[in-house]
Amino acid sequence: MQTDLPSKRCLDCSYIIDGLPENRCPECGRVFDPDDRRSYRRGARQPRWVLWIGPPRLWSLVAAVVLMTLVLKARSQHACDDVMVMVGAWLIGLVAAADYLMRLLRVRCPRHGPPGGQTGSRGRWRWLVPPLCALLIPSAMLSYWPLRVRFALSRPTFDTVVQGIQDGSHSNLGRQTVGLYSIDFIQQDRGRIILSTGCNIVGPVGMVYAPNDSPLPDTIAIRLAPCWYAAQWH
């Protein structure tokens, strides 16, 4: 005696796909293979909260990469924490982490099918982007490695500009590009050379060259190299 099996349903939209003229869901267009159990599911219609679970969508990957880029840029520019960037990054990071974990459930739950409704290795690269962003963003927020890396790449040019100011061969003290930084102005203060790179919500920020290897007393500074500081002043 043959037992009736539950209807086959589309992995993406739960549409019943029994007896169709072609192996494609007419509701959402998803292709399935009647001989491959992983390409469809059987049983009752999935709850709505399950239907959106799948691989990370392209728009979410783009958002994650853009957010990561903004955070890295902000942390490579400012000596002090940019509160708005930090709060925004943590909030979006929490939402992205929850979204990623929910999607990961589909990988571990056979009745929901393979991740993203895809078989083989197709689309697996999408699962690598969120963890990468999840590692880089908090590490950038909790340390100053983007600032140190960007300055290290720019230091030869900074040293050349400072040497030119000291011997009088560099007369441009206005807006200019130094290494990977855009400088608003250059000024000297108590024997130190200040190269302003902009402002954050607290005040002006920039690089300070201190020949005596001591920053200005009214600044919040991070030592990047001998005689060089990233500083926030009021």
Secondary structure, 3 states (H helix, E strand, C coil): CCCCCCCEECCCCCCECCCCCCCECCCCCCECCCCCHHHCEECCCCCHHHHCCCCCCHHHHHHHHHHHHHHHHHHCCCCCCCHHHHHHHHHHHHHHHHHHHHHHHHHHCHHHCCHHHCCCCCCHHHHCHHHHHHHHHHHHHHCCHHHHHHHHHHHHHHHHHHHHHHHCCCCCCCCEEECCEEECEEEEECCEEEEEEEECCCCEEEEEECCCCCCCCCEEEEEEECCEEEEEEC
